[in-house]
Amino acid sequence: MSEGLGPEGGHSQPAPTITVQDLSDRPAHTPLDRITPAHTLLDGNTPVAQVSGVVVEETSPSSTSSFELVDMEPAPPLYQPVQPHWFYCRRADSKDVWLPFSREDSERLEQALSTGGEVVVAVEGERYDVRVRERQRYAVYWEQGPSEVRRCTWFYKGDKDTRYMPYPEEFSTNLEEAYMIAVTLDEWKRKLDFPSGETVILHNPKLIMQYQPIALQDEWVSSPSEQTRPRTVKRGVDNITAEIPDGEPETIDHLVFMVHGIGPACDIRFRSIIQCVNDFRSASLSLLGSHYRRGQEEGRVGRVEFLPVNWHSALHGDATGVDEDIQRITLPSISRLRHFTNDTLLDLFFYNSPTYCQTIVDTVASEVNKLHSLFKHRHPEFTGAVSVVGHSLGSLILFDLLTNQKTGSGEADRDEGRNRDPCPLTCDALEQVLCRMGLQEHLGTLQSVDLDLDSLAMCDETDLTELGIPLGPRKKILSFIRKRHFPQEGRQGTVLLAPGLQAPPDPSEDSPSPTVSFGNQSPGASARQQQFLRAQSITSAVDYEYFDVGIGQVSINYPQLAFHPQTFFAFGSPIGMFLTVRGLKRIDPNYTFPTCKNFYNIYHPFDPVAYRIEPMIVSESDLEPMLIPHHKGRKRMHLELKESLTRMSTDLKNNVLGSFRTAWQSLVRMPVAALPPVEDGETTAERSLQETETPAAACAAVREKSKADLWTKILEWPKALHLHYFQGVHEEAESPGSGEEEGRQVKVGMLNGGRRIDYVLQEAPIESFNEYLFAIQSHLCYWESEDTALLLLKEIYDKLGVAFEQPQQ
């Protein structure tokens, strides 16, 4: 079919003149060129419209001989108007794919069309707006180009197509008019020739074919069926295999913002954060229907809204110009690999740069606040809580944001205190300080540039050198200021982290280790120390927090979120590794986020980027992570078998072999248990005399009894082994909550309200064959994991008091 009639041809075109040829070998009951609206009424009231420019031509019936065996079931006596359904176009794999709206959205669009004028209809959970008159669909919460929308009534599918595609509305209107006349007059086997070259043959109501034009037609081609392979044409969405999605509940119970990690792609198929969040949302809707069905029927469960937060485009956009700077220094060899590295892995280094870290954090916070404000504007009735999800580097960004949030006036007062205290080093005059150090000869030099004690604290070694102060006096001045006003800095490295995050030092440790300054210093002193130490740095352009070990946390101004998150979920997170590299050895068990009281660290066992959090809180005990149950309510069979075989091999080594050893020893010597007990009044001497008089037959009887016990153990061992392992595994599978409740009772600090923090997914059976082969995929699997989505839903609805339902197997 030509471009104007295919799925890409969305622009309206003038109504074509259709040539209608009668392919039947019987005369028509009524000439089509003499049809008037009086011949037939639509539903008895509406006159039938006449096809424009209809010309009747007689043609040979040979062109339809191949369709004579098709079921020629008569058409219904009355014409029924087709029911339209609205579709939207989505670009996928460099081709257009047409997807249907839900029936609720389609009905709303149809009603808006009947009202006339420019109407905007919110669809797909109000995440998109459709401008009905323009036939365009616009995203609300993220940047995305508009997509075409169609009111579809007729569809086609070729031999190589996997789904039916809708015709343009103009083309569908003409097909509907021709179909109406054929049904009204009960005259079929008619050919419709369109000006663009397409040919449609209406054989009967159930068999309508379309033939595309060919560039060069040979002389021996006598019929349309010999030109090209035909396309199947269907009328109405009910006659095609279209997966029409179910409408989403209008009530929103919870809002979740999802922050991506490094690079623009989020999964193994290189899809964007928008597409991955859409799949995660669809999975959650499906799980709500299977695990919270009773709550939905009672009206207590609506849905959870997931919105993507994209910061990569802002970092790599034209505003920063970082891509152009990196491209100038990139080598020309292995260009694709270098481009991939520049676009993804460099985000880790950008986050440790003070300049670009500020850009990333500001982008994430401003985007989250903007989306939250827009969501509240479009859903003023929303009263639910808000949570945040971070994947990979996105989880670290959210962790740093949440550790630097302010809870109330206390933090504000401390900020004001920092601003009011402009780093006064001492109350003594500059002259007195220099006299104490024996450097009074340099007083005139410092006074000539209007330096006092406050401004001297902001000078580094380069500034003093430019003033002409020799090396010795320079070192004395810098050493005096550091030792007198920041005495702790000279003794040990200092890491500036969030208040309360660092656990108190262990008194049992003899050797000093780097500590983190938090509540034990006044905020003003920390700010003064921070400003002074930056001034002493030779590479003053790099604005890291100063300390002697590790890379440190970048010193930036952390913006504040417009809400207090209920829960923070980390997917495949390197938070533990970054905290360790920053010099944090232990997290204080009493530490909590200032504005978020719940934290879950979710990871795949083969994820090379994920690290645990609980060992940094409870270091004295070796806690296994909590196993996330399968969304179907059981442990994967290969994991059950693996655990059973592991326990079996261990017990075979420790218990079974020990039993054989004991039985063998019982054959060669008299077992102690076989000796008869000493009777009352019987002395040891009498017992010894009786033992010496014991006949050899008694010893032989004992040996025979030991042999019988040994063979009994051997014969009954397989049965006992089966009952001990496999029946126990079956019972564990039937009651998966017992181990989970036991694990939940362990206290692992207050970061998650005293509950467990680390949760591990179950690997798929194919992944267990080679964990290295699926390592990269394991880091990108969270967006499509129904187990992860179910854990989020369970945490959300547990706080809402909605009971979790295990689906029937």
N, C-alpha and C positions, 0 to 999 in steps of 0.2 A: 504494500500500500504506500502511497505517496506520503511525503513528509507532512502535508497538511492534514492527513486523516489518521496518522499513527498516534501513538500515545504522546509523542512530543509536540504534536500540532495542537496547541491549546488556544491559538488565536482564532478569533471568529472570522469567518469568510462568507461571502455572499452565497445564498442558497443556490445549489447547482440545478441545472436542468437535467431531469432524469428521463432517459429513454427506456420505456417499458416494452419488452418483447414477449409475446405469448409463445411459450415453448410447448404448449400442449397441442395434441392433434384433434381437439374438438373445438367447435366454435364457442366463443365466449357468450355467456347469457346476456350480458349487457356491454356494449362497447365502452371502453374506459374513457374515450374522449367525449362521451356524452353523459358521464356521471355528473350528477348535480347533488348539492347537499340535501335535496329532498329524498334521495334514494334510501338513505339509512340514517338513523339517529343513534348517537352514542348514549347508551343506557336509556334510550327512549326519549331523551330530551335534547341532547347536544347534537347538532348537525355534523356530518362527516365532512372534513375539509378535503379539497381536491388536490392531488399532487400536481405541482406546477409543471407545465410544459410536457405533459405526458403524450407520447407517440406510440401507437400500437403497430407492431411489425410482426409478420408471420415468419417463423423460422423453423428449421428442421428439428424434429424431436430427437434426433440421434444424439444430441449433446447430453441428454439426460438418461441415456439408456443404462448407464452404470448405476443409477439410483432407483431402478424400477423395483428392486427387491426390498427397499426400505419400507418400514411400517408406514402405511398411508392412512393412519387413523384420522377420521374426520375431525375438523376443527370445531370448537364450541360454537353454538349458534350465534351468540352475541359477542361483540367486541368488548374486551375489558381493558381499560387504560393500564399501561405498565406502571409499576410502582418504582419510582426512582430511589437510588441510594447514593450517598455522597462519598467520594473517594478523594484521597490526597496523594500527591506524587512525592516519592522520596528517592534520592540519588544513592545508589548502592552498587559498588563494583563497576563504576563508570557506565551505568545504565539506569534508566528510570524504572522504578517499581511503584505500582499503584496499590495502595492499601486502603481498605474501607474504614470509615469511621464506625463507631458503635451505633447501634440502632437509636439510642437516645440522642446522640449528637446529630445523627442524620435527620431525625425528626425535627430537632430544633432548627437546623439549617433550612429545612423545607418550609417550616413555618415562617422563618425570617424572610425567605424569598417571596412568600405570598404577600407580605406586608409592603414590599416595595421600598425604594430609597436605599440609602447607604446604611446597612445594618452590620454591626460587629457582634459575632457570636463566640462565646468562650467555649472551647472544646477540650477534650482529653484532660479532664480534671482541672480546667482553667489554666493549663500551662501554655495553651495556644489560643490565639484569636483569629477568627476567620472573617475577612471582609467579603461579605456575600456578593456584593456587586462586582468587586474586582476579581473574585474567584482566587483569592490569595490567602495563604495561611502563614501567620507570623508567630514566632516564639516570643514568650513573655519574659522569661527569667534568664535567658542567655542569648548571646549573639549568634544568629543563624539566619541565613538568607531566606526570603519568602519562598514558599512552595505552592505549586498550582493545585487548585481544588476543582473538582468536576461533579456535576450532577449527572450521574451515569444511569443509563437505561439499557444500552446495547453493548455487548462484549464480544471479543473474538479471541481465538487461540490457534496458533500455528502448530506444526508438528514438533518444532523445537522449543516451543514455549512451555513453561512449567505451570503457568497460571493464566487465567483469562485477563485480558487487558481491555479497558473501557474505550469506546469510541469517543471522539469529540462530540460535544453537545449538538453541533449543527448536523453532523453526519447521522447521529442517533435520531434526530428529529425527522429527517427524511426517510430513514429506515422505518420509523414508527408509522409514518403516513402511508408508505407502501404496504406495510403489514396490515394496517387498518383496512385498506381497500380490499386486500386479498381475503381477509377474514369476512368482511361484510358481504362480498360477492361470492365467497367460496370458490375463488378462482386462483389456482396455484400454478407452479411451473412457469414462473415469470422471471425474466431477467431484467435487472436494473443496471444500466450503464451510467456511470458518473463521469463528469467532464475530466476529472483527474486520472481516469483510466481504470478505476476499480470497477469490478463487475460483481454484483450480488445476485444470486439465484434463489428465489423462494420456492423450494420444492413442495414443502408442506409445513405446517406449524412447528414441527419438530426437526426439520432438516432445512437449514439455511446455510448456504456456502458463499464464501467470498473468494474471488480470484484477483490476484495482483497483476498489474500490467507488466509486460516485458519490453525491454528496449528494442530488440529486433525480432520481428515476428516472421517466421519462415512461411513460405507459400503453402506448404503442406499442412499447416496447422488449421484445423477446421472447426474447433470448438474450444471454449474457455477451459474445459477440463484438461486439455492437452497443453496448455500454456505453462502453468505453474501448479504446484501442489496447493490445494485449496485450504482456506482457513475455516474453522468451524465458528459459526455465529450463533450467539445465544441472546435471548431477550429476557431482561430482568435479572436481578441479583439472586433470586431464588432458584434459578436454573443453572447456576454455576457453582463450582466448589470454592467458595470464598469463605475464609475464616473471619467472620465478623466478630470483633472483640466484644466482650461484655462491658457494659458501662461501669464506671467507677463510682463507689458511694460518694455522696456529696459531703458527708460529715468527715472531717479530718481530725483524728485523735492526737496526732503527734507530727512534728516537723523535724526533719533530719537534713543537715547540710553535709555534703560529702566532698572532701578535698583530695585531689589526686596527688600522685607522687611525681617523680622526675619524668621529663619528656612530655610530648603532646599525646602519645598513645598510652592506653591504660591496660590493654590485655594483649594476649598473644596474637590476636587478629588485627592489631594496630588500630583499634577503634578509639574514638575520642571519649572523654569523660562523660559527655552527654549521652552517647549511645550505651555506655556501660551502666550509667545510673538508670536509664530507661529499662534495661534488662533486670536490674536489681529491683526496681519498683514493680515490674511485672511478676517477678518471682515472689515478692512479698504479698501481692494481691492474691496469688494462687494459694499461698500458704495460709493466709487468713481464711480463705474459704474451706480449707481442709482441717485446720487446727483450731479455729475459732468459729465454727459454723453455728453453734448454739448462741454465742454472743451476737453474731450477725442477725440471727432470727429474732432475738430479743431486742434488737436495736441498740445494744451496748457497744458494738464494735463497728467502726466506720472504716477508715484506712489510714495509712501512714504515708505522708508526702516526703519524697526524697528529691532534693534539689542539688545540682552539681555546682561546685565552686572552681572556677578555672583561673589559675594564676600564671600559667606558663605563657600564654599569649601576651600578657602585659610585660613580662620580663624580657621576652624575645621580640617585642614589637619595635616600632620605629622610635618610640619615645626614649628608650634607653640606648639604642644604637649598639648594643653589645654584640649582636650577631655580625655586624659589619666589622667591628674591631677584631673579633675572633677570626673572621674569614681572611683578613689581611695577613695574619700570621700562621694560618693553617697551611701545611705542606700539600702539594698537589697530588701526591701519591695516595693510593687506596682511598679515593675521594669519598666513596659511599660509606666506608667505615668511619672516616673522620667526620663526615657530616652527621652520622648517627651519634658519635661521641659528643660532638658540639651541641647537638640538640637535646641530649638526654643526660649523659653522665656529668656534664659540666654544671648541671643544676646543683649538684652536691657542693661544688666549689663556690658557686655563686652564693649559696646560703651561708657559707663561712666567710664571705666578704662583707664588710660593714656597709658598703654602698648598696650592693644588690640584695643583701639580706633585708635591709630596710625596705627596699622596693617589694620584695616578696611578702613580707609580713604586712606591710600596708595594703597590698593588693588583696591578700586573703581576708584581712579584717574588714576592709571597706566593702568588698564583694559580699561577704556574709551579712554585714549590716544593711547593705542595700537590698539584698534579697529578702531579708527579714522584714524590712520596712514595706517592700512591695507586696510581700505575701500578706502582711497584716492589712494592707490597704485593700487587697482583692478579697480577703476573707476576714472582714471585721468581726464576725461571730466566733473566730477561733480563740479558744481559751486554753489549749493544750500546752504541753511543755515542748522544749526544743533540745535536740541532741546534735552532736557533731561526730563525724566519722573522718578519719584520716588514713590514707593508704601510703605506705612507704615513707618518703620524705614529707608528705602531707601530714602524717601523724606527728612527726617531730615539730613541724611548724605549729600545729595546734597545741602540742605539749608546751612549747615555749610561750605561746600566747596565754594559755590558761595558767601557767605558773606566774605570770606577770600581770594578772588581773587584780583589780582593787575591789575590796569588799565594801568600803564605806568611808566615813570621814577620817578614820585613823590614817589611812594611806594618803589622803589629801592633805592632812595636816603635816605629814612627814615631807611631802613634796614641797609644801610651802616653806617648811623649815630649811630644806635644801636651797631653795631660791633666796631665802633671806640671809643665808650664811655663805657669803662669797669667798670661802676658803681663807679665813684669817689665820695666819700661821702662829702668831704670837702677839702679845700686847706690847712687847718691847719695841723700841724704835730701831730703825735700820742701822743707825750708827752704833748702838749698843751691841747689836748682834755681830757686826763686823769687828768691833773692838775685842769681843770675847774670842773671836777666831784669829785675831792678829792680822786682820785684813783691812784696817782702817784706811790704808793708802788707796784702796779702790772705792772709797765712799764717793769721791767726786765723780768718778766714772759712772757709777750707777745713778747718782743724782742728776747727771747731765742729760740723761734720757728719761727723767721723771719716773724712776723705778722705786717703788716702796715694797714692803714685805708681801703684799697681796700679789702685785704684778711679778715680783721675783719668783714666786711659787709657780708661775705659769711659764717660766723660761726653761728651756732645755740647754743642753751642753752646747748646741750650735749657736744659740743666742748669746751665751756668755763668751763664746769664742769670738763672735763678731764684735763684741764690745772691747776686745783686746785684753781680756783677763787671762793670765797665763794658766797652764794646765793645773798646777798645784792649787792655786786659789779656787779654781773652778771646782775641783773635786771636793775641797773643803766645804764650799758653799752647798753643793748638792748633798754631801754626806751629812752635814749638820741638819739640814731641813728634813731629810729622810729619817735619821735616827731619833730626832727629838719629837717629831709630830706623827710619825708612822713607825713606831718601834717594832711592831709585829712583822712588818714586811721583811726586815732583815733577817729574821729567824726562820721563817718558813714561807713556802709559796702560798698565795692567797687566790682563791677562785671566787668570783662574785656570782652567786646563783640566787635563785628565788629564796625568799625568807622561809626558813623552816625545812627546806628540802634536804639539807645535809644532816645526817644522823650525828649525835654527839660522838666524840672520839672514844674508842674503847680503852678503858684504863689498863687493861691487861697487856696492851701493845707497848713494847719498850721503845721501839724506834719511832720517831716522829714521822708523820705522813702529811701530805698536803691536805689542808682543811679548807672549808668554805666559810667565808664570813657572811653571817646572816643576822640573827637577832642579837648576838653578843656585842655588836657595835652599833653605835647610833647612826641613823641614816645620814646625818650631816658629815660624820667622820668618814663613812664609806664614800660619800660623794667627793669629799676633799681628797681622800687617798686615790680614788679613781682618776680625778682630774690631774693630780700631781704626777702619778705614775705614767699617764699618757704623755705628759709633757717631757718626761725623762726618756721616753722611747726614741731610739735613733730613727726607726721607721715610723715617724709620727703620722704618716698618712694612713697606716693600718690601725684601726681603732678597736683592737681586741681588749678584753679585760685582761689585766696584767696578772700573771702568775708564772712560776718557774717551770711547771710541768704541764703537759697536755697542750691542746690547741685553744682551749677556752671558749666561752660563749661570747658571741659578738655583742658588743655594747651598742644597742640601738634603743630607740624610743618605741616601746610596745604600745600599740593602740588598744583601746578598750572596746569590748564587744557590747552591743546594745541589749544583751540578754544574758541570763545566767544559764548555761547549759545544764541539763539534767544528767546526761551521761556522755562520756567520751569513749568512743570505740576506735581502737587502733588496729589496722589490718597490715600484717607483714611489716611490723614496725622496727626500725633500728634505734629506738629511743634508748634502750639499755646500753647499747654500744656507745652512743654519743655521750651519754652521761658518764660512762666510765672513762672515755678519752678526755673528757673535760676535767677529770680529776675527782669525780664523785665516786667514793667507794661504797657508801651505804646510804640508803634513803631512810630518813627518820620514820619509824613506824607510825608516829602520830601525825605525819604530814598529810594534808589534803589540799587539793586545789582550792584557791580562795573562793571561786564561784561555781565549782563543779564537784559534786560529791560522789560520783561513780566513774569508774575507769575499768575498761576491759581491753586486755592485750590478746588479740586473736591472731593466730598464725598457723601456717601449714607446716607439718614436721620436716618437709624437705626445702622450705623456703630459705635461700642462702642469705637473705637480707634481714630476716626476723631475728630478734633477740628477746630473751625473757626479762621480766621485771621482778618477779617474786624473790629470786636469790639475792637481789640487792636490798631487800627489806628483811627477810628472814634467812640470814646466812648460816645459822647454826644447824638448820635441818634441811634435808634433801627432799624437797617436795616435788612430786610429779605434777605436771600441768593437768588441769581439768580436761577430760576428753569430751568434746562436743558431740552429743548424740546425733545419730543419723536422723534426717527429717522424717523418715518413716518409722522412727521409734525403735531402733535396734542398732547393735554394733555390726559393722561390716563382717561378713562371714570369714573373709580371709584373715582379718585381725583376730577373730575368735580362734581360728585354727592355729594361727601363729602363736598365740599365747598358750594354747593348750599343748602344742608340741614343745614349747620352751619349758613349761612346767614339767612335762612328762620326761624330757631328757634330764632335767635337773634331779628329779626324784629317782629316776633310774640309776643315776650315778650315786646319789646319796643314800637312798633307802633300800632299793631292790638289791643292789650289790651287797649292802650291809646285811640284809636278811639272808642271802646265800652264804655269806661268811659265817654268820651266827649258826646257821643250820649245819654247815660243814664241821664247825667246831663241836657241835653237839654229837656228831657221830664218832669223834675220836676221843672224847672225854665225857665223864659223867657231869651233866649239868647240875648246878647248885639247886635249882628249883625241884629237881627230881628226888632229893634227899627227903626222907620222911621227917615230920616235925618232932621235936623232943617232947616226950610226954611229961606230965607233972610228976615230980618225985624221982625222975630218972636222972642219974648223974652222968657226967661226961665220961667217966670211966666205963660205965655200963654201956653207953652208946658206942664207945670205941670197941668194946668187946663184941658187941652185936655186929658192927661193921666188919670186923675181921672174920666173923663167922658167916657173913652173907655168902650164899652160894653163887657160883658163876652164872647160874640161870637167871638170877635177878638182874644182873648187869646186861645180859643179852636181851631181856625183855625191855629194859629201858632203851637200848639201842634201836630195837625194832619200833618202839613207839615214836622215837625221834625221826626215824625214816618215814613213818606214815605222816607225821606232821609236815615234813618237808615236801612230800608229794602233794599233800593237800594244799599247801601254799602255792606250789607251782601250778596246779590245775585251776585254782580259783583266782590266780593273779590277773588274767585278762579281764574277767568279769569285774573284779575290784577296780582295775585300772579304768575301765569304761565308766563305771559309776562315779569314780572319783573325779575324772576330768571332764568327760563330755556331758554327763548329766549336770555337773556343776556349772558348766558353761551355759547349758540350756536354761538352767534356773537363773543365772545372772542375766541372760538375754531377756528373760521374761520380766525381770524386775530391775531395769537399768537405773532406777532412781536411788538404790541403796548406796552404791559407790559414790554417786554424785553428792548425796546428802552427807556422807562421811567426809568427802573432800571439802564440802562447804563449811564444815565445822572448824576447820583450821583457821586460826587468826593470822592474817598476813598484813597487818597494818590497816590504816584508815584511808588509804588511797582509794579503795573501793568500798568504804564503809565497813571494813572488817571482813569482807568476803574475798573469795579467790579472784585473782587478777588474770593469770595466764590461762588461756583456753586454746587447745590444739585441735585442729580438724583431723578427721580420719582420712588417710590417703586412700585413693581408689585402688582397686586390685591391680590394674595395669601399671600404676605408679610404683608399686612395691617391687617390681621386677628389677628396676634400675633407678635408684633415686637421683643419680647424677643426670640421667637423660631428661628427667622431668623437673629439674631444679628451677629453670627459668619460668616454666609454666606454673610451677607451684607459687611463685611470687605474684603471678597475675591472675590467679584463679578465684579470688575473693568476690569479684563482681558477679560471677555466675554460680556461686556456691549457695545452694538452698539451705545448707546447714548453717552458714553464717547468717543468712537473712532470718532464719527461724530463731537464732539466738538473740538477735536484735529485737524481734517482735516479742519474744518471751520476756525480755527485760522491760520492754515498754509497757506491755499489758499486765505484767505482774504488779507494777506500780499503780496501774489503773484498777486493780482488783478484779480483772477478768480471768476466769479459769481457763487453763490450757487443756486442750482436748487431744488425746492421742488417737490418730485415725485408725480405723480398722484395717488389719492386714488382709 
